[in-house]
Amino acid sequence: MTVRPRVRLRLLGRPGRPARDGRGARRHFPRTLVRNVLLAAAAVPAAAAAWIGVTGVMARTELLAAQSDLNALKESVSAATVPATTAGAPTGSSASATAGSAAGPPAETDQERLSRSAAAHAARAHDLTTGPAWYTAARLPFVGDALETVRGLAQLSDRLTADVLPPLTRAVPQLAASAHTGGIPHVLTELEGQAPAFTRAARVAAEVREEAHRLPRSTWLPPVDRARGRLTDQLDRLAPQTGDAAVAARVVPSMLGAHGPRRYFLAFQNTAEARGTGGLPGAFAILRAERGRLSFEHFGNNTEMGGQAAVDLGAEFAAGYGNNQPASVWANSNMSPHFPYAARIWTGFWHDQSGQRLDGAFAIDPGALGLLLRATGPARLPDGTELTADNAVDVTERVAYAKFDDTARRKAYFVDAARAAAVRLMTAADDTSRIPALLSAVRDVQRAGRLQVWSAHPGEQRLLASRPFSGVLPDAPGPFAGLVVNNAAGTKLDYYLDRALVWKPGACTDTGRPVTATMTFTNRAPVSGLPEYVTQRVDYPSYPTRPGDNRVIATYYAGTGARLTGATLDGRPVRPIPGTERGHPTFTLDLELPRRSSRTLVLHLTEPGAEGTPTLLRQTLVTPTRITVERGEPCEG
């Protein structure tokens, strides 16, 4: 008898549980392999989280370094001055550039070094926040919002420092060198050459700004939310400035006479008597520009402007303003806030008076003079008065009325003030060391809304119309809010006028979104001590008034398609006069403003497509309008 040994086979399965082979038989897997696989699977998310945490910290360090470089770059550009000369030889950065042309490449400027360093840090931050782990984690519920924002901040910072800043920082020393070696004509040539690069930078800046605003606003990580807020705030300033620079590079050379002499109407608006574009057009000048050199051919005041401006501004303009005869009554020539209307009327008046066709128009006010005089130093009037940055508004819009009883002498004084300030500006412009400060002052004037520009050349005007300093009333659809006042009493009391506007959206409905616009008007005029010319009423009201009482025509501009559903003045129902201007429904009310009093006008509207923040129309007077935009709940669908 043969005894067969018992052989116990242990395959890949657990004992007693057969494994399957390829024909369906059960196979067994060792416990250690299964455990290791499960541990590895559990370790993948942990490793990914660790990777994201480490690279996130590293990316934050890089972004902070980039921000530090950008802060230093901003200070460097702000402090930059055009190099001085020694015995006719260039010094400073221009000297380095000159030497470099003879022996190797030009030396890198501080601005270029800081820009390059910021770009390198931002690129590393972008690299650290890319890859499968970041891509996947950014799409997880709840957790992903913060990671998506971090990725977006790094990517957008990379684009900003790589594509927007380099052409701008390169332009600073190049324009400075051109000013030093060839003066203003060379600056205009250099600026024209930089136009394509500026245009590309402006396009990218606008895209980056739009993408930044699309990043999650509120996440579970407050530091990330604050970083997003800082970036969007910076882009909200940078993108418009870059757009302004791009337009300036394309239009400034030709407008300043690089290709032939130009002449412009320059209006000095008196904001103590409100008009749609700012203030009553009083003193004016005819400005000549040739190869970047500015000179004045004539100074005058509104008494010269009689006759008729031969302009046709369309049926809508005639319906809204025709009763005030803006083309024949100089004082009513700029009641509309749309500056191109006023500019065409003013240049039409001058053509009627002189036979001379002008190339465009500019408008500034005493507030603008103050900002410019801060860069140039004070101007001296014929009577010895110093016109300074601090007193320009007060001297021209308050003191002058107390100083002169005679209207002719007072108007002559205004012309003297305009001439003195203009001559001071021209003198400063001839000093190349002051050019950076002047450019900074012009930027401040633009930001304050105290400079408006119109070109009679269609190609230039199309470019200008996209920028706020064109004074164009935008006609695009979407939420919109604007308050404009025109003085109806003939007083100079708008020096004491305060205005406030609160725009508050309601919940969305099937027919549109309700919007409440609350406007407050305050007349701070003192009860005594004002000259008669300031307080006199030329509207001859049928009701009794006191010195210091004022009257304005207030117009609210709403978004396209808006409907008025109700209105109150000081809590009592009123019916504003409806109208339309450049696609905007308008609602106008005649308001008497007793001295030392406030009045409140509330409009209830329904606006289609009122989702998001409204575009704001800002009328610049002595005191800016205080505008508050409240945030509503987002509309669905």
C-alpha positions as CSV (number, residue, x, y, z in Angstrom):
1,M,0.0,0.0,0.0
2,T,1.4,3.2,-1.1
3,V,0.9,6.2,1.2
4,R,0.6,9.5,-0.5
5,P,1.8,12.5,1.5
6,R,-0.6,15.2,2.3
7,V,0.5,18.4,0.6
8,R,-1.0,21.6,1.8
9,L,-0.9,24.2,-1.0
10,R,-1.1,27.9,0.0
11,L,-1.6,30.1,-2.9
12,L,-2.3,33.8,-3.1
13,G,-5.6,33.6,-1.2
14,R,-6.5,33.4,2.5
15,P,-6.6,29.7,3.9
16,G,-9.8,28.0,3.2
17,R,-10.9,30.6,0.6
18,P,-10.1,29.6,-3.0
19,A,-8.9,32.1,-5.4
20,R,-10.2,32.4,-8.9
21,D,-8.0,31.7,-11.9
22,G,-8.5,33.0,-15.3
23,R,-11.3,30.5,-15.9
24,G,-13.4,31.9,-13.0
25,A,-11.6,30.0,-10.1
26,R,-11.1,32.1,-7.0
27,R,-7.6,33.4,-6.2
28,H,-6.3,34.6,-2.9
29,F,-4.4,37.9,-2.2
30,P,-2.1,38.3,0.8
31,R,-3.3,40.5,3.6
32,T,-0.1,42.6,3.5
33,L,-0.6,43.6,-0.1
34,V,-4.1,44.6,0.5
35,R,-3.2,46.6,3.6
36,N,-0.4,48.3,1.7
37,V,-2.6,49.2,-1.1
38,L,-5.2,50.7,1.2
39,L,-2.6,52.6,3.1
40,A,-1.1,54.0,-0.1
41,A,-4.6,55.0,-1.2
42,A,-5.2,56.8,2.1
43,A,-1.8,58.4,1.9
44,V,-2.4,60.0,-1.6
45,P,-4.8,62.7,-0.3
46,A,-2.6,63.3,2.7
47,A,0.5,63.7,0.5
48,A,-1.4,65.9,-1.9
49,A,-2.6,68.0,1.1
50,A,0.9,68.2,2.4
51,W,2.2,69.2,-1.1
52,I,-0.4,71.9,-1.4
53,G,0.4,73.2,2.0
54,V,4.1,73.4,1.5
55,T,3.9,74.8,-2.0
56,G,1.2,77.2,-0.9
57,V,3.5,78.6,1.8
58,M,6.3,78.9,-0.7
59,A,4.0,80.6,-3.2
60,R,2.9,83.1,-0.6
61,T,6.6,83.9,0.1
62,E,7.2,84.5,-3.6
63,L,4.1,86.7,-3.9
64,L,5.1,88.8,-0.9
65,A,8.5,89.3,-2.4
66,A,6.9,90.3,-5.7
67,Q,4.7,92.8,-3.9
68,S,7.7,94.2,-2.1
69,D,9.5,94.7,-5.5
70,L,6.3,96.4,-6.9
71,N,6.1,98.7,-3.9
72,A,9.7,99.7,-4.4
73,L,9.1,100.1,-8.1
74,K,6.2,102.4,-7.5
75,E,8.3,104.6,-5.1
76,S,11.2,104.6,-7.6
77,V,8.9,105.7,-10.5
78,S,7.3,108.4,-8.4
79,A,10.6,109.8,-7.3
80,A,12.1,109.7,-10.7
81,T,13.3,112.9,-12.2
82,V,14.7,113.8,-15.6
83,P,18.5,113.8,-15.4
84,A,20.3,117.1,-15.1
85,T,23.3,118.1,-17.3
86,T,26.9,118.9,-16.5
87,A,28.8,120.9,-19.2
88,G,26.3,119.6,-21.8
89,A,27.0,116.0,-21.1
90,P,24.1,113.7,-19.9
91,T,24.4,112.3,-16.4
92,G,22.5,109.7,-14.3
93,S,20.5,107.1,-16.2
94,S,20.9,108.9,-19.5
95,A,24.7,108.9,-19.1
96,S,24.6,105.2,-18.5
97,A,22.5,104.7,-21.7
98,T,24.9,106.8,-23.7
99,A,27.9,105.0,-22.4
100,G,26.3,101.7,-23.0
101,S,25.7,102.4,-26.7
102,A,29.4,102.7,-27.2
103,A,30.6,99.8,-25.1
104,G,28.1,97.0,-24.6
105,P,24.4,97.0,-23.7
106,P,23.0,99.9,-21.6
107,A,23.0,99.5,-17.9
108,E,19.9,98.2,-16.3
109,T,17.9,100.9,-14.5
110,D,16.5,100.4,-11.0
111,Q,12.9,100.3,-12.4
112,E,13.9,97.6,-14.9
113,R,15.7,95.6,-12.2
114,L,12.7,95.8,-9.8
115,S,10.3,94.9,-12.6
116,R,12.4,91.9,-13.6
117,S,12.7,90.7,-10.0
118,A,8.9,91.0,-9.4
119,A,8.3,89.0,-12.6
120,A,10.6,86.2,-11.4
121,H,9.0,85.9,-8.0
122,A,5.5,85.9,-9.6
123,A,6.5,83.3,-12.1
124,R,7.8,81.0,-9.4
125,A,4.5,81.5,-7.4
126,H,2.6,80.5,-10.5
127,D,4.7,77.4,-11.1
128,L,4.3,76.3,-7.5
129,T,0.5,76.5,-7.7
130,T,0.1,74.5,-10.9
131,G,0.0,70.7,-11.4
132,P,-2.5,67.9,-10.9
133,A,-2.8,68.3,-7.1
134,W,-3.6,72.0,-7.2
135,Y,-5.9,71.6,-10.2
136,T,-7.9,68.8,-8.5
137,A,-8.0,70.3,-5.1
138,A,-9.3,73.7,-6.4
139,R,-12.4,71.9,-7.7
140,L,-13.3,70.3,-4.4
141,P,-16.5,71.5,-2.7
142,F,-15.9,74.2,0.0
143,V,-12.2,73.7,0.3
144,G,-11.6,74.4,-3.4
145,D,-12.7,78.1,-3.4
146,A,-9.7,79.3,-1.4
147,L,-7.3,77.1,-3.4
148,E,-8.8,78.4,-6.7
149,T,-8.2,82.0,-5.5
150,V,-4.6,81.2,-4.5
151,R,-4.0,79.7,-8.0
152,G,-5.7,82.7,-9.6
153,L,-3.7,85.2,-7.7
154,A,-0.4,83.6,-8.6
155,Q,-1.4,83.3,-12.3
156,L,-2.7,86.8,-12.6
157,S,0.4,88.2,-10.7
158,D,2.5,86.4,-13.3
159,R,0.7,87.9,-16.2
160,L,0.7,91.3,-14.6
161,T,4.5,91.4,-14.0
162,A,5.4,89.7,-17.2
163,D,3.2,91.4,-19.8
164,V,2.0,94.7,-18.3
165,L,4.8,96.2,-16.2
166,P,7.8,95.7,-18.5
167,P,6.8,98.1,-21.3
168,L,5.7,100.7,-18.8
169,T,8.9,100.6,-16.8
170,R,11.1,100.5,-19.9
171,A,9.3,103.6,-21.1
172,V,10.2,105.7,-18.1
173,P,13.9,106.0,-18.7
174,Q,13.5,106.1,-22.4
175,L,11.1,109.0,-22.3
176,A,13.4,110.7,-19.7
177,A,16.4,110.2,-22.0
178,S,14.5,111.6,-24.9
179,A,13.5,114.7,-22.9
180,H,17.1,115.2,-21.9
181,T,18.7,114.7,-25.3
182,G,16.1,116.2,-27.7
183,G,13.5,118.0,-25.6
184,I,9.8,117.7,-26.0
185,P,9.8,116.9,-29.8
186,H,11.9,113.8,-29.1
187,V,9.6,112.8,-26.2
188,L,6.6,112.9,-28.6
189,T,8.4,110.7,-31.1
190,E,9.4,108.3,-28.4
191,L,5.9,108.2,-27.0
192,E,4.4,107.5,-30.5
193,G,6.9,104.6,-30.8
194,Q,5.8,103.2,-27.5
195,A,2.1,103.2,-28.4
196,P,1.8,99.5,-29.6
197,A,3.5,98.2,-26.4
198,F,1.2,100.4,-24.3
199,T,-1.9,99.2,-26.1
200,R,-0.9,95.6,-25.5
201,A,-0.2,96.3,-21.8
202,A,-3.6,98.0,-21.4
203,R,-5.4,95.1,-23.0
204,V,-3.7,92.5,-20.7
205,A,-4.3,94.7,-17.7
206,A,-8.0,94.9,-18.5
207,E,-8.2,91.1,-18.9
208,V,-6.3,90.5,-15.7
209,R,-8.6,92.9,-13.8
210,E,-11.7,91.1,-15.2
211,E,-10.3,87.6,-14.2
212,A,-9.4,88.8,-10.8
213,H,-13.0,90.0,-10.1
214,R,-14.2,86.5,-11.2
215,L,-12.2,84.8,-8.4
216,P,-14.2,83.6,-5.4
217,R,-14.9,86.7,-3.2
218,S,-15.5,85.0,0.1
219,T,-13.8,81.7,1.1
220,W,-13.1,79.8,4.3
221,L,-9.6,81.4,4.5
222,P,-9.7,85.1,5.4
223,P,-6.1,85.9,4.5
224,V,-6.7,84.6,0.9
225,D,-9.8,86.8,0.7
226,R,-7.8,89.8,1.9
227,A,-5.1,89.1,-0.7
228,R,-7.8,88.9,-3.4
229,G,-9.2,92.3,-2.2
230,R,-5.8,93.9,-2.3
231,L,-5.1,92.7,-5.8
232,T,-8.5,93.8,-7.2
233,D,-8.1,97.2,-5.6
234,Q,-4.7,97.6,-7.2
235,L,-6.0,96.4,-10.6
236,D,-9.0,98.8,-10.3
237,R,-6.4,101.6,-10.2
238,L,-3.8,100.2,-12.6
239,A,-6.0,99.1,-15.4
240,P,-7.6,102.5,-16.0
241,Q,-4.2,104.2,-15.7
242,T,-2.7,101.8,-18.2
243,G,-5.7,102.5,-20.5
244,D,-5.1,106.2,-20.2
245,A,-1.4,105.7,-21.0
246,A,-2.2,103.7,-24.1
247,V,-4.6,106.3,-25.4
248,A,-2.2,109.1,-24.5
249,A,0.6,107.4,-26.5
250,R,-1.7,107.3,-29.5
251,V,-3.2,110.8,-29.4
252,V,-0.9,113.1,-27.4
253,P,1.8,113.5,-30.0
254,S,-0.6,114.5,-32.8
255,M,-2.7,116.7,-30.4
256,L,0.5,118.5,-29.3
257,G,1.4,119.3,-32.8
258,A,4.0,116.6,-33.6
259,H,2.7,116.6,-37.2
260,G,1.7,120.2,-37.6
261,P,0.4,123.1,-35.4
262,R,-2.9,122.7,-33.5
263,R,-5.2,125.3,-31.8
264,Y,-7.6,124.6,-29.0
265,F,-10.3,126.4,-27.0
266,L,-9.4,126.3,-23.2
267,A,-12.3,127.0,-20.9
268,F,-11.9,127.9,-17.3
269,Q,-15.1,126.7,-15.6
270,N,-16.4,128.6,-12.5
271,T,-17.8,125.8,-10.3
272,A,-19.4,128.4,-7.9
273,E,-22.2,128.4,-10.5
274,A,-22.9,124.8,-11.5
275,R,-23.3,123.6,-15.1
276,G,-23.6,120.1,-16.5
277,T,-19.9,119.8,-17.3
278,G,-18.8,121.4,-14.1
279,G,-19.2,125.2,-13.9
280,L,-20.1,128.3,-15.8
281,P,-17.6,128.9,-18.6
282,G,-16.0,132.3,-17.7
283,A,-12.4,133.1,-18.7
284,F,-11.0,131.3,-21.7
285,A,-7.9,131.1,-23.8
286,I,-6.9,130.0,-27.3
287,L,-4.0,127.5,-26.9
288,R,-1.5,126.8,-29.7
289,A,0.5,123.5,-29.7
290,E,3.4,123.0,-32.1
291,R,6.0,120.2,-31.7
292,G,5.1,119.9,-28.1
293,R,5.5,123.6,-27.3
294,L,2.5,125.3,-25.9
295,S,1.7,129.0,-26.1
296,F,-1.4,131.2,-25.7
297,E,-2.7,133.3,-28.6
298,H,-5.6,135.0,-26.8
299,F,-7.2,135.4,-23.4
300,G,-10.8,136.5,-22.9
301,N,-13.9,136.2,-20.9
302,N,-17.6,135.4,-21.6
303,T,-18.5,139.0,-22.6
304,E,-16.8,138.3,-25.9
305,M,-19.0,135.3,-26.7
306,G,-22.0,136.6,-28.5
307,G,-23.5,135.5,-31.8
308,Q,-24.5,132.0,-32.7
309,A,-22.7,128.7,-32.7
310,A,-23.5,126.9,-36.0
311,V,-23.8,123.4,-34.6
312,D,-26.4,120.7,-34.9
313,L,-26.4,118.3,-32.0
314,G,-29.5,116.3,-32.9
315,A,-33.2,116.2,-32.1
316,E,-32.6,114.6,-28.7
317,F,-30.3,117.5,-27.6
318,A,-32.8,120.1,-29.0
319,A,-35.6,118.5,-27.0
320,G,-33.7,118.4,-23.8
321,Y,-31.9,121.8,-23.9
322,G,-33.4,123.8,-26.8
323,N,-35.5,126.0,-24.6
324,N,-32.3,127.3,-22.9
325,Q,-30.8,128.3,-26.3
326,P,-27.3,126.8,-25.6
327,A,-26.0,127.7,-29.1
328,S,-26.7,131.4,-28.6
329,V,-26.7,132.0,-24.8
330,W,-23.1,131.5,-23.7
331,A,-24.1,130.9,-20.0
332,N,-26.2,127.9,-21.1
333,S,-23.7,126.4,-23.5
334,N,-22.7,123.5,-21.2
335,M,-25.8,122.5,-19.4
336,S,-25.5,118.9,-20.6
337,P,-22.9,116.7,-18.8
338,H,-21.8,115.3,-22.1
339,F,-18.6,117.4,-22.7
340,P,-18.4,116.9,-26.5
341,Y,-21.7,118.9,-26.8
342,A,-20.2,121.9,-24.9
343,A,-16.9,121.6,-26.8
344,R,-18.6,121.7,-30.2
345,I,-20.7,124.7,-29.1
346,W,-17.6,126.6,-27.7
347,T,-15.5,126.0,-30.8
348,G,-18.6,127.0,-32.9
349,F,-18.8,130.3,-31.0
350,W,-15.1,131.0,-31.6
351,H,-15.5,130.3,-35.3
352,D,-18.4,132.6,-35.4
353,Q,-16.4,135.3,-33.6
354,S,-13.0,134.9,-35.4
355,G,-13.5,132.8,-38.5
356,Q,-10.9,130.4,-37.1
357,R,-11.5,126.7,-36.9
358,L,-10.1,125.0,-33.9
359,D,-8.8,121.4,-33.4
360,G,-10.6,120.7,-30.1
361,A,-11.4,122.0,-26.6
362,F,-10.2,121.5,-23.1
363,A,-11.9,122.5,-19.8
364,I,-10.4,122.9,-16.4
365,D,-11.5,124.6,-13.2
366,P,-9.9,126.3,-10.1
367,G,-9.5,122.9,-8.4
368,A,-7.4,121.8,-11.4
369,L,-5.3,124.9,-11.2
370,G,-4.6,124.2,-7.6
371,L,-3.4,120.7,-8.3
372,L,-1.1,121.9,-11.1
373,L,0.3,124.8,-9.0
374,R,1.3,122.3,-6.4
375,A,3.8,121.0,-9.0
376,T,4.9,124.3,-10.5
377,G,4.9,126.6,-7.4
378,P,2.7,129.7,-7.0
379,A,1.7,132.2,-9.8
380,R,1.8,135.9,-9.1
381,L,-1.1,138.1,-10.3
382,P,-0.6,141.7,-11.4
383,D,-1.8,143.1,-8.1
384,G,0.8,141.0,-6.2
385,T,-1.5,138.3,-5.1
386,E,0.0,134.8,-5.1
387,L,-2.2,132.1,-6.5
388,T,-1.2,128.9,-4.8
389,A,-2.2,125.3,-4.6
390,D,-4.0,126.0,-1.4
391,N,-5.9,129.2,-2.3
392,A,-6.7,128.9,-6.0
393,V,-10.3,127.8,-5.4
394,D,-10.9,130.3,-2.6
395,V,-9.4,133.3,-4.4
396,T,-11.2,132.8,-7.7
397,E,-14.6,131.6,-6.4
398,R,-15.0,133.5,-3.2
399,V,-12.5,136.2,-2.5
400,A,-12.8,137.8,-5.9
401,Y,-16.5,138.5,-5.4
402,A,-15.8,140.3,-2.1
403,K,-12.9,142.2,-3.6
404,F,-14.5,143.8,-6.6
405,D,-17.9,145.5,-6.8
406,D,-17.4,146.3,-10.5
407,T,-18.3,143.4,-12.8
408,A,-15.9,144.4,-15.5
409,R,-13.0,144.6,-13.1
410,R,-13.9,141.3,-11.6
411,K,-14.0,139.6,-15.0
412,A,-10.7,141.1,-15.8
413,Y,-9.3,139.7,-12.5
414,F,-10.4,136.2,-13.5
415,V,-8.6,136.6,-16.8
416,D,-5.5,137.8,-15.0
417,A,-5.7,134.8,-12.7
418,A,-6.1,132.4,-15.7
419,R,-3.2,134.1,-17.5
420,A,-0.9,134.0,-14.5
421,A,-1.5,130.3,-13.8
422,A,-1.1,129.5,-17.5
423,V,2.2,131.3,-17.8
424,R,3.5,129.6,-14.7
425,L,2.6,126.2,-16.2
426,M,4.3,127.1,-19.5
427,T,7.4,128.1,-17.7
428,A,7.5,125.0,-15.6
429,A,6.9,122.8,-18.8
430,D,10.1,124.3,-20.3
431,D,12.1,123.0,-17.3
432,T,12.7,119.3,-18.0
433,S,13.4,118.6,-14.4
434,R,9.8,119.5,-13.6
435,I,8.2,117.3,-16.2
436,P,7.7,114.2,-13.9
437,A,6.0,116.4,-11.3
438,L,3.8,118.0,-13.9
439,L,2.8,114.7,-15.4
440,S,1.9,113.5,-11.9
441,A,-0.2,116.6,-11.4
442,V,-2.0,116.1,-14.7
443,R,-2.8,112.5,-13.6
444,D,-4.2,113.9,-10.3
445,V,-6.3,116.4,-12.2
446,Q,-7.7,113.6,-14.4
447,R,-8.4,111.4,-11.3
448,A,-10.3,114.3,-9.7
449,G,-12.4,114.7,-12.9
450,R,-11.2,118.3,-13.3
451,L,-9.9,117.9,-16.9
452,Q,-12.0,117.3,-20.0
453,V,-10.7,116.9,-23.5
454,W,-12.4,116.8,-26.9
455,S,-10.8,116.6,-30.3
456,A,-12.3,117.8,-33.5
457,H,-10.5,115.0,-35.4
458,P,-12.7,111.9,-35.5
459,G,-10.0,109.3,-35.1
460,E,-8.6,111.0,-32.0
461,Q,-12.0,111.5,-30.5
462,R,-12.9,107.9,-30.9
463,L,-9.9,107.0,-28.8
464,L,-10.5,109.8,-26.3
465,A,-14.2,108.8,-25.9
466,S,-13.2,105.6,-24.1
467,R,-11.5,107.4,-21.2
468,P,-13.1,109.3,-18.3
469,F,-11.3,112.5,-19.0
470,S,-13.2,112.8,-22.3
471,G,-16.3,113.8,-20.4
472,V,-18.4,111.5,-22.5
473,L,-21.7,110.4,-21.1
474,P,-21.5,106.7,-21.7
475,D,-24.4,105.1,-23.6
476,A,-23.8,101.4,-22.8
477,P,-26.6,99.4,-21.2
478,G,-26.4,98.2,-17.6
479,P,-26.9,99.7,-14.2
480,F,-26.1,103.4,-14.1
481,A,-26.4,106.3,-11.6
482,G,-25.7,110.0,-12.0
483,L,-26.7,113.3,-10.4
484,V,-26.3,116.5,-12.2
485,V,-27.2,120.0,-11.1
486,N,-27.5,123.3,-13.1
487,N,-27.7,126.6,-11.2
488,A,-31.1,128.1,-12.0
489,A,-30.8,131.3,-9.8
490,G,-27.8,133.0,-11.4
491,T,-26.1,133.0,-8.0
492,K,-22.5,132.0,-7.1
493,L,-23.8,130.0,-4.2
494,D,-22.8,126.6,-5.5
495,Y,-19.5,127.2,-3.7
496,Y,-21.5,126.2,-0.6
497,L,-23.5,123.3,-2.2
498,D,-23.1,119.8,-0.9
499,R,-24.6,116.8,-2.7
500,A,-25.0,113.1,-1.7
501,L,-26.4,110.2,-3.7
502,V,-27.2,106.7,-2.3
503,W,-27.9,104.0,-4.8
504,K,-29.7,101.0,-3.3
505,P,-30.8,97.9,-5.3
506,G,-33.6,95.7,-4.1
507,A,-34.4,92.0,-4.8
508,C,-34.7,90.9,-8.4
509,T,-38.1,90.4,-10.0
510,D,-39.4,89.1,-13.3
511,T,-39.8,92.6,-14.6
512,G,-36.4,94.0,-13.4
513,R,-34.7,95.1,-10.3
514,P,-36.1,97.8,-8.1
515,V,-33.6,100.6,-7.3
516,T,-33.9,103.5,-4.9
517,A,-31.9,106.6,-5.6
518,T,-31.8,109.0,-2.6
519,M,-30.3,112.4,-3.2
520,T,-29.6,115.0,-0.6
521,F,-28.9,118.7,-1.3
522,T,-27.5,121.0,1.4
523,N,-27.0,124.8,1.0
524,R,-24.3,125.8,3.5
525,A,-24.5,129.5,2.5
526,P,-24.1,131.8,5.6
527,V,-27.0,134.0,6.6
528,S,-24.9,137.2,6.2
529,G,-21.6,138.5,5.0
530,L,-21.8,137.5,1.3
531,P,-21.5,140.1,-1.5
532,E,-24.6,141.0,-3.3
533,Y,-23.3,139.7,-6.6
534,V,-22.9,136.2,-5.0
535,T,-26.5,136.1,-3.6
536,Q,-28.5,138.1,-6.2
537,R,-31.3,136.2,-7.9
538,V,-31.6,136.8,-11.6
539,D,-34.4,134.2,-11.9
540,Y,-36.9,136.6,-10.3
541,P,-38.9,134.0,-8.5
542,S,-42.6,134.7,-7.7
543,Y,-42.1,133.7,-4.1
544,P,-40.2,135.6,-1.4
545,T,-36.5,134.7,-0.9
546,R,-33.6,135.8,1.3
547,P,-29.9,136.4,0.6
548,G,-28.3,133.0,0.5
549,D,-31.2,131.1,-0.9
550,N,-30.4,129.2,-4.0
551,R,-32.1,127.2,-6.7
552,V,-30.9,124.3,-8.8
553,I,-32.3,122.1,-11.6
554,A,-31.5,118.5,-10.4
555,T,-31.4,115.7,-13.0
556,Y,-30.9,112.0,-12.2
557,Y,-29.5,109.8,-14.9
558,A,-30.7,106.1,-14.7
559,G,-29.7,102.9,-16.5
560,T,-31.1,102.1,-20.0
561,G,-34.7,101.1,-19.9
562,A,-35.3,102.2,-16.3
563,R,-38.9,103.2,-15.3
564,L,-39.9,105.6,-12.5
565,T,-42.4,104.1,-10.2
566,G,-42.5,106.9,-7.6
567,A,-40.8,109.9,-6.2
568,T,-40.8,112.1,-3.1
569,L,-39.3,115.4,-2.1
570,D,-38.8,115.8,1.6
571,G,-41.3,112.9,2.0
572,R,-44.0,114.4,-0.2
573,P,-44.9,112.9,-3.6
574,V,-43.5,114.8,-6.6
575,R,-43.5,114.2,-10.4
576,P,-40.0,114.8,-11.9
577,I,-40.0,115.7,-15.6
578,P,-38.9,112.7,-17.7
579,G,-36.5,112.8,-20.6
580,T,-33.8,110.9,-22.4
581,E,-30.1,111.6,-23.1
582,R,-27.8,109.3,-24.9
583,G,-30.0,106.3,-24.0
584,H,-30.4,107.2,-20.3
585,P,-33.8,107.9,-18.9
586,T,-33.6,111.3,-17.0
587,F,-35.7,112.6,-14.3
588,T,-35.5,116.4,-13.6
589,L,-36.8,118.5,-10.7
590,D,-36.6,122.2,-10.0
591,L,-35.4,122.7,-6.4
592,E,-35.4,125.8,-4.2
593,L,-32.7,125.5,-1.6
594,P,-33.1,127.9,1.3
595,R,-29.9,128.9,3.0
596,R,-28.7,126.6,5.8
597,S,-31.1,123.9,4.8
598,S,-31.2,120.4,3.3
599,R,-33.6,118.8,0.9
600,T,-34.0,115.1,0.1
601,L,-35.2,113.7,-3.3
602,V,-36.0,110.0,-3.5
603,L,-36.7,108.2,-6.7
604,H,-38.0,104.6,-6.9
605,L,-37.1,102.9,-10.2
606,T,-37.2,99.6,-11.9
607,E,-34.2,98.9,-14.0
608,P,-33.8,95.9,-16.3
609,G,-30.4,94.2,-16.0
610,A,-29.4,96.1,-12.8
611,E,-27.2,93.3,-11.7
612,G,-23.8,94.4,-10.5
613,T,-22.3,97.7,-9.6
614,P,-23.6,100.7,-11.5
615,T,-21.5,102.9,-13.7
616,L,-21.3,106.3,-12.0
617,L,-21.6,109.8,-13.6
618,R,-19.7,112.2,-11.4
619,Q,-20.2,116.0,-11.8
620,T,-17.2,117.8,-10.4
621,L,-18.0,121.0,-8.5
622,V,-16.3,122.8,-5.6
623,T,-17.3,119.9,-3.3
624,P,-17.5,116.5,-4.9
625,T,-20.7,114.5,-4.7
626,R,-20.6,111.9,-1.9
627,I,-21.8,108.7,-3.6
628,T,-22.7,105.5,-1.8
629,V,-23.4,102.3,-3.7
630,E,-25.1,99.6,-1.6
631,R,-24.7,96.0,-2.5
632,G,-27.8,93.9,-3.3
633,E,-28.4,90.2,-3.4
634,P,-27.2,88.6,-6.6
635,C,-29.8,87.7,-9.2
636,E,-30.3,84.1,-10.1
637,G,-30.3,82.7,-13.6
